[in-house]
Each structure stands twice: as C-alpha cells, then as structure tokens.
Amino acid sequence: MKFVSEEEVGLFNNAYAKAMGFSVRKHKSKRHRGNEGYVKWRNWVCSREGKRNKKHL
C-alpha cells in the first residue's frame, strides 16, 4: 500500500491493530537522502515484538 504521509499510515495501522485486538509501534525506517528526505519505507511491528534491553526494564 502507498500512503501520502507517515501520519496517515500510523492512523491506518493503529485502527487495524485495534480492530484485531493488538497494538503496533514503529520499528525501522529508511529515509531517502538523509534525515531531511522522505521516508522510503518503515517497518511497523506488534508492540510485543522483540525483547527490551535490560536497562529499560
């Protein structure tokens, strides 16, 4: 799917996840030409995906 803005993607993903009974969070992203460029892609994952660092527990 393609979206106009990152906000639009976030709203869509959060609404879908809520309807399915879980939550999501942003994970990795790749920007075009540094931090000032547009986002080429972003991974969204289940909020329980992975392990937290011990320093955050």
C-alpha positions, 0 to 999 in steps of 0.5 A, a space after each residue: 500500500 502507498 500512503 501520502 504521509 507517515 501520519 496517515 499510515 500510523 492512523 491506518 495501522 493503529 485502527 487495524 491493530 485495534 480492530 484485531 485486538 493488538 497494538 503496533 509501534 514503529 520499528 525501522 525506517 529508511 529515509 531517502 537522502 538523509 534525515 531531511 528526505 522522505 521516508 522510503 519505507 518503515 517497518 511497523 511491528 506488534 508492540 510485543 515484538 522483540 525483547 527490551 534491553 535490560 536497562 529499560 526494564 
